[in-house]
Amino acid sequence: MAAAGTDTPRERYRAQVRAEITQRAWEQIATAGASALSLNAIAKQMGMSGPALYRYFASRDDLITELVREAYRSLADTLRTAATAGADLSGLAHTLRDWALTDPQRYFLVYGTPVPGYEAPADTTALSSEIMTTLLDACAALPQEGSATAVGNYLEDHREWAAGHPAPPVALHRFLTFWTRMHGVLSLELAGHFTGMGFDPALLFAAELDELLAPRP
């Protein structure tokens, strides 16, 4: 019998096989996109039968959920580590960009076009909320200059998405502006829409960030 707190050989083997399946899935997504993910194709690559692979992941959606959890967990941990080391909102924005550039397919899985027919379970929403909380903390730490906007006042009454974060209306508005504009630039860059335009996307990203962080009247 295995000692308390340790995995059995069977459990270790199962974890290794699941890890290989997810790695193959990431490779497949990088080649053909998440919507083309095929468990049978992965099974063939691994020399397994389809039914054998389904013992590790019950369905395509089950595998996609594991990949989504991996992606969110990776970004949540990366941002939290940066914040703990003292990164402000600007530093966290560049951390987000670096993370996305390291593995664009991982970024697109969670922030790109939804996979047709797939609906993420509730626990992935909780992981996403960790990311938003770290960024909301950074927004709330900034000087809250300027009066609340109409959008800010609206968000004060519609803040369920903030998962109970106590940020004031000005910070809520700043966060959503930051979130949409940073992802807008990132998504265009990662999808290759700036290719051939003759400028450095990093400079555009930095300029957008400077404008977002400029003192407000």
LUMTIMI-780208 format. One record per residue: residue number from 1; residue in three letters; chain; y, x, z of N, C-alpha, C in turn. Coordinates in Angstrom, 1 decimal. Atoms other than C-alpha are relative to their C-alpha. Last residue first. Layout:
BEGIN
i; aa; ch; n.c2; n.c1; n.c3; ca.c2; ca.c1; ca.c3; c.c2; c.c1; c.c3
NUM; ALA; A; Y; X; Z; Y; X; Z; Y; X; Z
...
***
This chain:
BEGIN
i; aa; ch; n.c2; n.c1; n.c3; ca.c2; ca.c1; ca.c3; c.c2; c.c1; c.c3
217; PRO; A; -1.4; 0.5; -0.4; 65.3; -9.0; -15.8; -0.2; -1.1; 1.0
216; ARG; A; -0.3; 1.3; 0.6; 61.8; -7.4; -15.9; 1.4; -0.4; 0.5
215; PRO; A; -0.6; 0.9; -1.0; 61.2; -3.7; -15.3; 0.5; -1.3; -0.7
214; ALA; A; -1.4; -0.1; -0.2; 59.0; -2.2; -18.0; 0.6; -1.0; 1.0
213; LEU; A; -0.3; -0.5; -1.4; 55.3; -2.3; -17.3; 1.5; 0.2; 0.2
212; LEU; A; 0.5; 0.9; -1.0; 54.4; -4.5; -20.3; 0.4; 0.4; 1.4
211; GLU; A; -0.8; 1.2; 0.0; 56.6; -2.5; -22.6; -0.4; -1.0; 1.1
210; ASP; A; -1.3; -0.3; -0.5; 55.0; 0.7; -21.5; 0.9; -1.2; 0.0
209; LEU; A; 0.2; -0.1; -1.5; 51.5; -0.8; -22.0; 1.4; 0.3; 0.6
208; GLU; A; 0.1; 1.4; -0.5; 52.4; -1.9; -25.6; -0.1; 0.0; 1.5
207; ALA; A; -1.3; 0.7; 0.1; 53.7; 1.6; -26.3; -0.1; -1.4; 0.5
206; ALA; A; -0.9; -0.5; -1.0; 50.6; 3.2; -24.9; 1.3; -0.6; -0.1
205; PHE; A; 0.5; 0.4; -1.3; 48.3; 1.1; -27.0; 0.9; 0.4; 1.1
204; LEU; A; -0.3; 1.5; -0.1; 50.4; 1.7; -30.1; -0.4; -0.5; 1.3
203; LEU; A; -1.4; 0.1; -0.2; 50.2; 5.5; -29.4; 0.5; -1.5; 0.1
202; ALA; A; -0.2; -0.4; -1.4; 46.4; 5.4; -29.0; 1.5; -0.2; 0.3
201; PRO; A; 0.0; 1.2; -0.8; 46.2; 3.5; -32.3; 0.2; 0.3; 1.5
200; ASP; A; 0.9; -0.2; -1.1; 47.4; 6.6; -34.1; 0.0; -1.2; 0.9
199; PHE; A; -0.6; -0.2; -1.3; 49.1; 5.7; -37.4; -1.1; 0.2; 1.1
198; GLY; A; -0.8; -1.2; -0.1; 48.2; 5.9; -41.1; 0.7; 0.2; 1.3
197; MET; A; -1.4; 0.4; -0.2; 47.1; 2.3; -41.8; 0.9; 1.2; 0.3
196; GLY; A; -0.7; -0.1; 1.3; 43.8; 3.5; -43.3; 1.5; -0.3; 0.1
195; THR; A; 0.4; -1.1; 0.8; 41.8; 2.3; -40.3; 0.8; 0.0; -1.3
194; PHE; A; -1.1; -0.9; 0.2; 43.8; 0.0; -38.1; -0.3; 1.2; -1.0
193; HIS; A; -1.1; 0.6; 0.8; 41.5; -2.9; -38.6; 1.2; 0.9; -0.2
192; GLY; A; -0.3; -0.8; 1.1; 38.4; -0.8; -37.6; 1.2; -0.6; -0.8
191; ALA; A; 0.6; 0.7; 1.2; 36.8; -3.4; -35.3; 0.5; 0.7; -1.3
190; LEU; A; 1.5; -0.2; 0.0; 37.4; -1.0; -32.4; -0.6; -0.7; -1.2
189; GLU; A; 0.3; -1.4; 0.2; 41.2; -0.8; -33.1; -1.5; 0.2; -0.1
188; LEU; A; -0.4; -0.3; 1.4; 41.7; -4.6; -33.6; -0.4; 1.5; -0.3
187; SER; A; 0.9; 0.6; 0.9; 39.7; -5.3; -30.4; 0.3; 0.3; -1.5
186; LEU; A; 1.3; -0.7; 0.0; 41.6; -2.7; -28.4; -1.0; -0.7; -1.0
185; VAL; A; 0.0; -1.3; 0.7; 45.0; -4.0; -29.5; -1.3; 0.7; -0.1
184; GLY; A; -0.3; 0.2; 1.4; 44.2; -7.6; -28.6; 0.1; 1.3; -0.8
183; HIS; A; 1.2; 0.3; 0.8; 42.4; -6.6; -25.5; 0.3; -0.2; -1.4
182; MET; A; 0.8; -1.2; 0.0; 45.5; -4.8; -24.2; -1.3; -0.3; -0.8
181; ARG; A; -0.6; -1.0; 0.9; 47.7; -7.7; -25.2; -0.9; 1.2; -0.1
180; THR; A; 0.0; 0.4; 1.4; 45.6; -10.5; -23.7; 0.5; 1.1; -1.0
179; TRP; A; 1.4; 0.2; 0.4; 44.9; -8.8; -20.4; -0.1; -0.3; -1.5
178; PHE; A; 0.7; -1.3; 0.2; 48.4; -7.5; -19.9; -1.4; -0.1; -0.6
177; THR; A; -0.7; -0.6; 1.2; 50.0; -10.9; -20.6; -0.7; 1.4; -0.2
176; LEU; A; 0.5; 0.6; 1.2; 47.4; -12.5; -18.3; 0.6; 0.6; -1.3
175; PHE; A; 1.4; -0.3; 0.3; 48.1; -10.0; -15.6; -0.5; -0.6; -1.3
174; ARG; A; 0.1; -1.4; 0.5; 51.8; -10.2; -15.8; -1.4; 0.3; -0.4
173; HIS; A; -0.5; -0.1; 1.4; 51.7; -14.0; -15.6; -0.1; 1.4; -0.5
172; LEU; A; 1.0; 0.8; 0.9; 49.5; -13.9; -12.5; 0.4; 0.1; -1.4
171; ALA; A; 1.2; -0.9; 0.3; 51.7; -11.2; -11.0; -1.0; -0.6; -0.8
170; VAL; A; -0.5; -1.1; 0.9; 54.9; -13.3; -11.4; -1.2; 0.9; -0.3
169; PRO; A; -0.1; 0.4; 1.4; 53.0; -16.3; -9.9; 0.4; 1.1; -1.0
168; PRO; A; -1.0; 1.0; 0.2; 52.0; -14.5; -6.7; 0.1; -0.3; -1.5
167; ALA; A; -1.1; -0.5; 0.8; 48.6; -12.8; -6.4; 1.1; -1.1; -0.2
166; PRO; A; -1.3; 0.5; -0.5; 46.5; -14.4; -3.7; 1.2; 0.5; -0.7
165; HIS; A; -0.8; -1.1; -0.2; 43.1; -14.0; -5.6; 1.4; -0.5; 0.4
164; GLY; A; -0.5; -0.1; -1.3; 41.0; -17.1; -5.1; 0.9; 1.2; 0.3
163; ALA; A; 1.1; -0.1; -1.1; 38.8; -16.7; -8.1; 0.6; 0.2; 1.4
162; ALA; A; -0.3; -1.2; -0.8; 41.8; -16.0; -10.5; -1.0; 0.1; 1.2
161; TRP; A; 0.6; -1.2; 0.7; 40.3; -18.5; -13.1; 0.2; 1.3; 0.9
160; GLU; A; 1.5; -0.1; -0.3; 41.0; -21.3; -10.6; -0.6; 1.2; -0.6
159; ARG; A; 0.4; -1.4; -0.3; 44.7; -20.5; -10.8; -1.5; 0.1; 0.3
158; HIS; A; 1.3; -0.1; 0.8; 46.1; -23.6; -12.4; -0.6; 1.4; 0.1
157; ASP; A; 0.7; 1.3; -0.2; 49.0; -24.7; -10.1; -1.4; 0.0; -0.7
156; GLU; A; 0.1; 0.2; -1.5; 50.4; -21.1; -9.7; -0.8; -1.3; 0.3
155; LEU; A; 1.2; -0.6; -0.4; 49.6; -20.7; -13.4; -0.2; -0.1; 1.5
154; TYR; A; 1.2; 0.8; 0.4; 52.1; -23.3; -14.3; -1.2; 0.6; 0.5
153; ASN; A; 0.0; 1.2; -0.8; 54.8; -21.5; -12.2; -1.2; -0.9; -0.4
152; GLY; A; 0.4; -0.4; -1.4; 54.0; -18.3; -13.9; -0.2; -1.1; 0.9
151; VAL; A; 1.5; -0.3; 0.1; 54.1; -19.9; -17.4; -0.5; 0.4; 1.4
150; ALA; A; 0.7; 1.3; 0.1; 57.5; -21.4; -16.5; -1.5; 0.2; -0.1
149; THR; A; -0.2; 0.7; 1.3; 58.6; -17.9; -15.4; -0.7; -1.4; 0.0
148; ALA; A; 1.2; 0.5; 0.6; 58.9; -16.7; -11.8; 0.3; -0.7; -1.3
147; SER; A; 0.4; 1.3; -0.5; 62.1; -14.8; -11.1; -1.3; -0.5; -0.7
146; GLY; A; -0.2; 1.1; 1.0; 62.4; -11.1; -11.7; -0.5; -1.4; 0.6
145; GLU; A; -1.4; 0.3; 0.3; 61.0; -8.3; -9.7; 0.0; -1.1; -1.0
144; GLN; A; 0.0; 1.4; 0.5; 57.5; -8.4; -8.2; 1.4; -0.4; -0.3
143; PRO; A; -1.1; 0.7; -0.4; 57.2; -4.6; -7.8; 0.1; -1.4; -0.7
142; LEU; A; -1.3; -0.3; 0.7; 53.7; -3.7; -8.8; 1.2; -0.7; 0.7
141; ALA; A; -0.5; -1.1; -0.7; 50.8; -4.0; -6.2; 1.3; 0.5; -0.7
140; ALA; A; -0.7; 0.4; -1.2; 50.1; -7.5; -7.4; 0.6; 1.1; 0.7
139; CYS; A; -1.2; 0.8; 0.4; 49.3; -6.2; -10.9; 0.8; -0.4; 1.2
138; ALA; A; -0.9; -1.0; 0.5; 46.9; -3.5; -9.5; 1.3; -0.8; -0.5
137; ASP; A; -0.5; -0.8; -1.1; 45.1; -6.1; -7.4; 1.1; 1.0; -0.4
136; LEU; A; -1.0; 0.8; -0.7; 44.9; -8.4; -10.4; 0.6; 0.7; 1.2
135; LEU; A; -1.2; 0.0; 0.8; 43.2; -5.6; -12.3; 1.1; -0.8; 0.6
134; THR; A; -0.6; -1.4; -0.1; 40.6; -5.0; -9.6; 1.3; 0.1; -0.8
133; THR; A; -0.5; -0.2; -1.3; 40.1; -8.8; -9.3; 0.6; 1.4; 0.2
132; MET; A; -1.3; 0.6; -0.1; 39.7; -9.2; -13.0; 0.6; 0.2; 1.3
131; ILE; A; -0.9; -0.8; 0.8; 36.9; -6.7; -13.1; 1.4; -0.6; 0.1
130; GLU; A; -0.2; -1.3; -0.6; 35.1; -8.3; -10.2; 1.0; 0.8; -0.7
129; SER; A; -1.1; 0.2; -1.0; 35.6; -11.7; -11.8; 0.3; 1.3; 0.8
128; SER; A; -1.3; -0.1; 0.7; 33.5; -10.5; -14.8; 1.2; -0.2; 1.0
127; LEU; A; -0.2; -1.4; 0.3; 30.6; -9.8; -12.4; 1.4; 0.2; -0.8
126; ALA; A; -0.4; -0.7; -1.2; 30.9; -13.3; -11.0; 0.3; 1.5; -0.2
125; THR; A; -1.4; 0.4; -0.2; 30.9; -14.8; -14.5; 0.5; 0.7; 1.3
124; THR; A; -0.8; -0.9; 0.8; 27.7; -12.8; -15.1; 1.5; -0.3; 0.1
123; ASP; A; -0.2; -1.2; -0.7; 26.2; -14.6; -12.1; 0.7; 1.0; -0.9
122; ALA; A; -1.2; -0.1; -0.9; 26.9; -18.0; -13.6; 0.2; 1.4; 0.6
121; PRO; A; 0.2; 0.6; -1.3; 24.5; -17.6; -16.6; 1.2; 0.3; 1.0
120; ALA; A; 0.2; -0.9; -1.1; 25.8; -16.7; -20.1; -0.2; -0.7; 1.4
119; GLU; A; -0.9; 0.3; -1.1; 25.4; -19.2; -22.8; -0.4; 0.8; 1.2
118; TYR; A; 0.2; -0.7; -1.3; 23.9; -18.1; -26.1; 1.0; -0.5; 1.0
117; GLY; A; 1.1; 0.6; -0.7; 23.6; -20.4; -29.2; -0.3; 0.6; 1.4
116; PRO; A; 0.3; 1.4; 0.3; 25.7; -18.1; -31.4; -1.2; -0.5; 0.8
115; VAL; A; 1.3; 0.0; 0.7; 26.6; -14.8; -29.6; -0.4; -1.5; -0.3
114; PRO; A; 1.2; 0.4; -0.7; 30.3; -15.1; -28.6; -1.3; 0.0; -0.9
113; THR; A; 0.4; 1.3; 0.4; 32.8; -13.1; -30.7; -1.3; -0.4; 0.7
112; GLY; A; -0.1; 0.3; 1.4; 34.0; -10.0; -28.8; -0.4; -1.5; -0.3
111; TYR; A; -1.3; 0.4; 0.3; 34.7; -9.4; -25.1; 0.2; -0.3; -1.5
110; VAL; A; -0.6; 0.8; -1.1; 31.3; -9.1; -23.5; 1.4; -0.5; -0.4
109; LEU; A; 1.0; 0.9; -0.6; 29.1; -7.9; -26.4; 0.7; -1.0; 1.0
108; PHE; A; 0.0; 1.2; 0.8; 32.1; -6.4; -28.1; -1.0; -1.0; 0.5
107; TYR; A; -1.2; 0.8; -0.1; 32.6; -3.9; -25.4; 0.0; -1.3; -0.7
106; ARG; A; 0.0; 0.5; -1.4; 29.0; -2.8; -25.3; 1.2; -0.8; 0.3
105; GLN; A; 0.9; 1.2; 0.0; 29.1; -2.5; -29.1; -0.1; -0.6; 1.4
104; PRO; A; -0.7; 1.2; 0.5; 32.3; -0.3; -28.8; -1.0; -1.2; 0.0
103; ASP; A; 1.1; 0.8; 0.5; 30.5; 2.3; -26.6; 0.6; -1.3; -0.5
102; THR; A; 1.3; -0.7; -0.3; 32.7; 5.2; -25.5; -1.1; -0.7; -0.6
101; LEU; A; 0.2; -0.9; 1.1; 35.8; 3.6; -27.1; -1.3; 0.7; 0.1
100; ALA; A; 0.3; 0.8; 1.2; 35.5; 0.6; -24.7; -0.3; 1.0; -1.2
99; TRP; A; 1.3; 0.6; -0.1; 35.3; 2.8; -21.6; -0.4; -0.7; -1.3
98; ASP; A; 1.0; -1.0; 0.1; 38.2; 4.9; -22.7; -1.4; -0.5; 0.1
97; ARG; A; 0.1; -0.4; 1.4; 40.3; 1.8; -23.4; -1.1; 1.1; -0.1
96; LEU; A; 0.6; 1.1; 0.8; 39.5; 0.3; -19.9; -0.2; 0.5; -1.5
95; THR; A; 1.4; 0.0; -0.4; 40.3; 3.6; -18.2; -0.8; -1.0; -0.8
94; HIS; A; 0.6; -1.1; 0.7; 43.6; 3.7; -20.1; -1.5; 0.2; 0.3
93; ALA; A; 0.0; 0.3; 1.4; 44.4; 0.3; -18.8; -0.6; 1.1; -0.8
92; LEU; A; 1.2; 0.9; 0.2; 43.3; 1.3; -15.3; 0.0; -0.5; -1.5
91; GLY; A; 1.2; -0.8; -0.1; 45.7; 4.2; -15.3; -1.2; -0.8; -0.3
90; SER; A; 0.0; -0.8; 1.2; 48.6; 2.0; -16.4; -1.3; 0.8; -0.1
89; LEU; A; 0.4; 0.9; 1.1; 47.7; -0.6; -13.7; 0.0; 0.8; -1.3
88; ASP; A; -0.8; 1.3; 0.0; 47.6; 2.1; -11.0; -0.3; -0.8; -1.3
87; ALA; A; -0.5; 0.4; 1.3; 44.8; 4.7; -10.6; 0.8; -1.3; 0.2
86; GLY; A; -1.5; 0.2; 0.0; 44.5; 5.9; -7.0; 0.6; -0.4; -1.3
85; ALA; A; -0.6; -1.4; 0.2; 40.9; 7.3; -6.9; 1.5; 0.0; -0.1
84; THR; A; 0.2; -0.7; -1.3; 39.8; 3.9; -5.5; 0.6; 1.4; 0.0
83; ALA; A; -1.0; 0.6; -0.9; 41.3; 2.3; -8.6; -0.1; 0.7; 1.4
82; ALA; A; -1.3; -0.4; 0.3; 39.4; 4.6; -10.9; 1.0; -0.5; 1.0
81; THR; A; 0.0; -1.5; -0.3; 36.1; 4.0; -9.1; 1.4; 0.5; -0.3
80; ARG; A; -0.1; -0.1; -1.5; 36.8; 0.2; -9.2; 0.1; 1.5; 0.4
79; LEU; A; -1.4; 0.3; -0.4; 37.5; 0.4; -13.0; 0.2; 0.1; 1.6
78; THR; A; -0.9; -1.0; 0.6; 34.3; 2.3; -13.8; 1.4; -0.3; 0.5
77; ASP; A; 0.1; -1.2; -0.7; 32.2; 0.1; -11.5; 1.0; 1.0; -0.4
76; ALA; A; -0.4; 0.2; -1.4; 33.4; -3.1; -13.0; 0.0; 1.2; 0.8
75; LEU; A; -1.4; 0.1; 0.0; 33.0; -1.7; -16.5; 0.6; -0.2; 1.4
74; SER; A; -0.5; -1.4; 0.4; 29.4; -0.6; -16.0; 1.5; 0.0; 0.1
73; ARG; A; 0.2; -0.8; -1.1; 28.5; -3.9; -14.2; 0.6; 1.4; -0.2
72; TYR; A; -0.9; 0.3; -1.0; 30.0; -5.9; -17.0; -0.1; 0.9; 1.2
71; ALA; A; -1.4; -0.3; 0.5; 28.1; -4.0; -19.6; 1.0; -0.4; 1.0
70; GLU; A; -0.2; -1.5; 0.0; 24.8; -4.0; -17.7; 1.4; 0.3; -0.4
69; ARG; A; -0.1; -0.5; -1.4; 25.1; -7.7; -16.9; 0.2; 1.5; 0.0
68; VAL; A; -1.3; 0.4; -0.4; 25.7; -8.5; -20.6; 0.3; 0.5; 1.5
67; LEU; A; -1.0; -0.8; 0.6; 22.7; -6.5; -21.5; 1.4; -0.3; 0.4
66; GLU; A; 0.1; -1.3; -0.7; 20.5; -8.3; -19.0; 1.0; 1.0; -0.6
65; THR; A; -0.6; 0.1; -1.3; 21.8; -11.6; -20.3; -0.1; 1.3; 0.8
64; ILE; A; -1.4; -0.1; 0.1; 21.0; -10.6; -23.8; 0.7; -0.1; 1.3
63; LEU; A; -0.3; -1.4; 0.3; 17.4; -9.9; -22.8; 1.5; 0.1; -0.2
62; ASP; A; 0.2; -0.7; -1.2; 17.1; -13.4; -21.2; 0.3; 1.5; -0.2
61; ASP; A; -1.1; 0.2; -0.9; 18.7; -14.9; -24.2; -0.2; 0.7; 1.3
60; ARG; A; -1.1; -0.8; 0.5; 16.1; -13.3; -26.5; 1.2; -0.2; 1.0
59; SER; A; -0.6; 0.5; 1.2; 13.4; -14.8; -24.3; 1.1; 0.9; -0.5
58; ALA; A; 0.6; 1.3; 0.4; 11.1; -14.2; -21.4; 0.5; -0.5; -1.3
57; PHE; A; -1.1; 0.8; 0.2; 11.9; -10.5; -21.0; -0.5; -1.3; -0.7
56; TYR; A; -1.1; -0.8; -0.6; 9.3; -8.2; -19.6; 1.3; -0.8; -0.1
55; ARG; A; 0.3; -0.1; -1.4; 6.2; -10.4; -20.2; 1.1; 0.7; 0.8
54; TYR; A; -0.6; 1.2; -0.7; 7.8; -11.3; -23.5; -0.4; -0.1; 1.5
53; LEU; A; -1.4; -0.2; -0.4; 7.1; -7.8; -24.6; 0.6; -1.1; 0.7
52; ALA; A; 0.0; -1.0; -1.1; 3.3; -8.3; -24.4; 1.5; 0.2; 0.4
51; PRO; A; 0.3; 0.6; -1.3; 3.6; -11.6; -26.4; 0.0; 1.0; 1.2
50; GLY; A; -1.1; 0.9; -0.5; 5.4; -9.8; -29.2; -0.3; -0.6; 1.3
49; SER; A; 0.0; 1.3; 0.6; 2.8; -7.1; -29.4; 1.1; -0.8; 0.5
48; MET; A; 0.5; 1.1; -0.8; 3.7; -3.6; -28.5; -0.1; -1.2; -0.8
47; GLY; A; 1.5; 0.1; 0.1; 4.1; -0.4; -30.5; -0.6; -1.0; 0.9
46; MET; A; 0.7; -0.6; -1.2; 7.6; 0.2; -29.2; -1.5; 0.0; -0.1
45; GLN; A; -0.5; -1.4; -0.2; 9.3; -0.3; -32.5; -0.7; 0.7; 1.1
44; LYS; A; 0.7; -0.8; 1.1; 7.1; -3.4; -33.2; 0.5; 1.4; 0.2
43; ALA; A; 1.4; -0.2; -0.3; 8.2; -4.9; -29.8; -0.7; 0.9; -1.0
42; ILE; A; 0.1; -1.0; -1.1; 11.8; -4.3; -30.6; -1.4; 0.3; 0.4
41; ALA; A; -0.3; -1.2; 0.6; 11.4; -6.2; -33.9; 0.0; 1.2; 1.0
40; ASN; A; 1.2; -0.4; 0.8; 9.7; -9.0; -32.1; 0.2; 1.3; -0.7
39; LEU; A; 0.9; -0.5; -0.9; 12.5; -9.2; -29.5; -1.3; 0.5; -0.8
38; SER; A; 1.4; 0.5; 0.2; 15.0; -9.6; -32.3; -0.9; 0.6; 1.0
37; LEU; A; 1.0; -0.6; -0.9; 18.8; -9.2; -31.9; -1.4; -0.7; -0.1
36; ALA; A; 1.2; -0.3; 0.7; 20.6; -10.4; -35.0; -1.1; 0.6; 0.9
35; SER; A; 0.5; 1.2; 0.5; 23.4; -12.2; -33.2; -1.4; 0.2; -0.7
34; ALA; A; 0.8; 0.7; -1.1; 24.0; -9.1; -31.1; -0.7; -1.3; -0.6
33; GLY; A; -0.8; 0.9; -0.8; 25.1; -7.0; -34.1; -0.9; -0.8; 0.9
32; ALA; A; -0.1; 1.3; 0.7; 23.1; -5.3; -36.9; 0.8; -1.1; 0.8
31; THR; A; 0.3; 0.0; 1.4; 23.1; -1.6; -36.2; 0.3; -1.3; -0.7
30; ALA; A; -0.9; -1.0; 0.6; 24.8; -1.2; -32.8; -0.2; -0.1; -1.6
29; ILE; A; -1.3; 0.7; 0.1; 23.0; -4.4; -31.7; 1.0; 0.9; -0.7
28; GLN; A; 0.0; 1.1; 1.0; 19.7; -2.8; -32.6; 1.3; -0.7; -0.2
27; GLU; A; 0.0; -0.7; 1.3; 20.5; 0.4; -30.7; 0.0; -1.1; -1.1
26; TRP; A; -1.3; -0.5; 0.3; 21.5; -1.7; -27.7; 0.1; 0.7; -1.4
25; ALA; A; -0.8; 1.1; 0.3; 18.2; -3.6; -27.9; 1.5; 0.5; -0.3
24; ARG; A; 0.3; 0.4; 1.4; 16.2; -0.4; -28.1; 0.9; -1.2; -0.4
23; GLN; A; -0.5; -1.1; 0.9; 17.9; 0.8; -24.9; -0.2; -0.4; -1.5
22; THR; A; -1.5; 0.1; 0.1; 17.3; -2.6; -23.3; 0.6; 1.1; -0.8
21; ILE; A; -0.3; 1.2; 0.8; 13.6; -2.4; -24.2; 1.5; -0.2; -0.1
20; GLU; A; 0.2; -0.4; 1.4; 13.3; 1.2; -22.9; 0.4; -1.2; -0.9
19; ALA; A; -1.1; -0.9; 0.3; 14.9; 0.1; -19.5; -0.2; 0.4; -1.5
18; ARG; A; -1.2; 0.8; 0.2; 12.5; -2.8; -19.3; 1.2; 0.8; -0.4
17; VAL; A; 0.1; 0.8; 1.2; 9.6; -0.5; -19.9; 1.2; -0.8; -0.3
16; GLN; A; -0.1; -0.9; 1.1; 10.7; 1.9; -17.2; -0.1; -0.7; -1.4
15; ALA; A; -1.4; -0.3; 0.1; 11.3; -0.9; -14.7; 0.2; 1.0; -1.2
14; ARG; A; -0.7; 1.2; 0.6; 7.8; -2.2; -15.4; 1.5; 0.3; -0.2
13; TYR; A; 0.4; 0.1; 1.4; 6.3; 1.2; -14.9; 0.7; -1.1; -0.6
12; ARG; A; -0.8; -1.1; 0.7; 8.2; 1.7; -11.6; -0.3; -0.1; -1.5
11; GLU; A; -1.5; 0.3; 0.0; 7.0; -1.7; -10.4; 0.8; 1.0; -0.8
10; ARG; A; -0.2; 1.1; 0.9; 3.4; -0.9; -11.3; 1.4; -0.4; -0.2
9; PRO; A; 0.1; -0.5; 1.4; 3.6; 2.4; -9.6; 0.2; -1.0; -1.0
8; THR; A; 1.4; -0.3; 0.4; 4.8; 0.6; -6.5; 0.0; 0.6; -1.4
7; ASP; A; 0.6; 0.8; 1.0; 8.5; 0.8; -5.5; -1.5; 0.4; -0.2
6; THR; A; 0.4; -0.8; 1.2; 9.6; 2.1; -2.2; -0.6; -0.9; -1.0
5; GLY; A; -1.2; -0.5; 0.7; 11.5; 0.2; 0.6; -0.2; 0.9; -1.2
4; ALA; A; -1.1; 1.0; 0.0; 8.5; -0.2; 2.9; 1.2; 0.7; -0.7
3; ALA; A; -0.8; 0.1; -1.2; 5.7; 2.2; 2.0; 1.2; -0.9; -0.2
2; ALA; A; -1.2; -0.8; 0.1; 3.5; 1.3; -0.9; 0.7; -0.1; 1.3
1; MET; A; -1.2; 0.8; 0.0; 0.0; 0.0; 0.0; 1.2; 0.9; 0.0
***
